[in-house]
């Protein structure tokens, strides 16, 4: 088994920023020369998440709005009572979506659907520098 680990660094604009990382992930997979296997994309941090979405303006707005309906900002969170940092909702939202995604690699390419992109979802209340760890296995 071959395992390759790489890191992608990026900066977010803060809460509700949806960043298309498909090209960066695809380039790392291409550079790995792995023909068949998987790539796991993991965001290090408890207030961001990784998923897939059709990266288009409607869904870029709809997804954060959906999270606001499910996990509103303006209710009490014990995290905020403890740390007084105002991002309890950010932690809960990130936990709901999750910090990682695994995508199959076939013939050296990500097996994404036509309208499916890999995105980082920033949930924190301020801009952040993020490290995405990619682990490619064959």
Secondary structure, 3 states (H helix, E strand, C coil): CCEEEEEEEEECCCCCCEEECHHHHHHHHHHHCCCCEEEEEEEECCCEEEEEECCCHHHHHHHHHHHHHHCCCCCCCHHHHHHCCCCHHHHHHHHHHCCEEEEEEECCEECCCCCCEEEEEECCCCCCEEEEEEEEEC
